[in-house]
Amino acid sequence: MYNETEGMGQHHPDKDQEGKNGLISRRKALASIGLAGVAIASSGLIGGTISTAHADSGDQRNTVKSLMSEKLVVYLTIAELRAMNNQTAKDLYYVTDPGQEGVFRLNATDTVSTDNGGTMLVSAYGERFERNFDGMVNVKWFGAKGDGSSDDTIAIQKAIDAKQGTVFLPKGKYMTSAPLVVQTGDSLVGEGPEVTIIVKTTTTAATLGTRTMWAAVDNYNVDAVIIALPENNDYVRYLHIEGIMAKRGETINTEVVYPDSTYCFYAPRICFLTQKNVEYRHADTGYYTANAWMVTLERVSSRWVNKGFVCGDYDAAGGGGTSHTVSSCWAGACDKWAWKINLSYSNFNACGADYIGYHPARPLPEAIYLLRGFGLTLTGCGAEEANGTLISVSPFLAIGSSSVNIVGFMTYNYYGDRTAVGDYVVSVKNNSHLTLTGGDIPIVGNAAAKFAEVTDGSKLYINGLTTNLDYLDDSQIVCTTLGEASIAGAKMKSMAEGQDQRDSFLTNGSIHIVGAGDKGHLKFKNSASNQTSHLWVAADGSLRFKNGTPTSDTDGQAVSLA
């Protein structure tokens, strides 16, 4: 048998004639099966035949036992294999380099493949040796260390570029100095985000140029951990990522402001994407797509970032998207927003946002949930330990409206605006529609907050929602410029401010209240005189009115509807 001190072709005569012509003897092969067996088993040899052997068609020597007994397995290093010449396709070559072990065979018909260090080795004489394996492509075959200090960028990229199946990253911390580039059909799989970790340690941006899609031009010269790169006028399709953590930098520090336009995952044009058990950390944006459709995310988290999830960026040229199913995903410790969603006929289920807008020296988020789209539904979602506007619904692209449904939304320790008086929990703008069904949205820490603003012809429908019963001294819902709100079966005080000036049509709004807890209460205020009037439903069901502030449920005068 060869070792590192023995040269090619040396003979070590003993009773088994070990080492003859560089071949491993039967006795020695069986003794070393603990080392070689794993690689041979992974190549489909144990208990069967070689699925793609280059033996003659009539050759019956195709089992492990017969191969070993007839001395057809060569035991050597990668360097030794590259130095070989005039080999036979009948032999198998088992390389012993730590982490890169495996069985190779000569492909005498291949004259063009390049040496990638992992699945294809080319000798100094131009002979191509291909790795015999079934299953996933291991990045360690290509020289990746995963030791937390070595630069594994080139090795991982070679594994991806081999295009020979799912790329597997075993447990380890893989340090990278440049973005990893994935394309259509690629698949990256680790052993879990707590144990398979990719860390980009530099600010180096990609040099991939731009790609066009219709009239839109996307820039791929960005600083990201993973970039999904399409062809011109096409999408990245059927990309799969599972069981990894991708971080842009190591530091966890509440004082760090992550640089603008840095990303963990960057994919402007993508469809049929799946991600499962993935975590992103330490960038301006954790997860980013634009013009994305047929996307499935399951247990994906984005935390210690400025922007958690950007799903179909509506600020990008040709942004938007459709057909998303997002389940049990979470944004945490975000400064600017947790979720920015610009999608139609899509569903977000049991997703959350935690510790949003908490840095006292930074501005509040634009909103915790920024929502645009048609037929966009959030079910069983929520927010905890969060500041700023909770839900903002505004127009979808240039179409001029959105239609969003939220079911069973819940907050815990939601503080609204931590500094300003009179902010809104919910904002619906520019001819958009929002339906809130069920759920519990209390607010703590800002007694002057209003529940909702509904503006510019928008409509807010509230059904069965609970809020603080009386957390306002002023109105809960403000409707302006033809905004409307409809409240049914909600457990909230339901005070509302309809219009500033009765003679100004542009500021008119309306409130429709049906069975709103113990009473429905509308408050109207004249901005010129500051005079208020109130209309409410008393406990006995009668409609009552008072020009001024009522002091009891039966104050004022009954209103006859006859």
Secondary structure, DSSP 8 states (H G I E B T S, - for coil): ---TTS-TT----STT-TTGGGB--HHHHHHTHHHHHHHHHHTT-TTS--TT--S-TT----SHHHHHHTT-EEEE-HHHHHT--S--TT-EEEE-STT--EEEEE-TT--S----SSSEEE-TTS-EEEE---S-EEGGGGT---EEEEE-HHHHHHHHHT-SS-EEE-SEEEEESS-EEE-TT-EEEES-TTTEEEEE-S-------EEEETTEEEE---EEEEEE---TT--EES-EEEEEEEEE-S---TT----TTEEEEEESSEEEEEEEEEEEESSSEEEEESSEEEEEEEEEEEEEEEEEEEES-TTSTT--EEEEEEES-EEEEEEEEEEEEE-BSEEEES-EEEEES--TTS---S-SEEEE-EEEEEES-EEEEE-S-SEEE---TTT---EEEEES-EEEEE---SS-SS-EEEEE-SS-EEEEES-B----S-TT-EEEEE-TT-EEEEES-B--TT--SS-SEEE-TT-EEEEES-BS---EE--S-TT-GGG--EEEEES-TT--EEEEE-TTT--EEEEEE-TTS-EEEESS--SSTT-SEE----
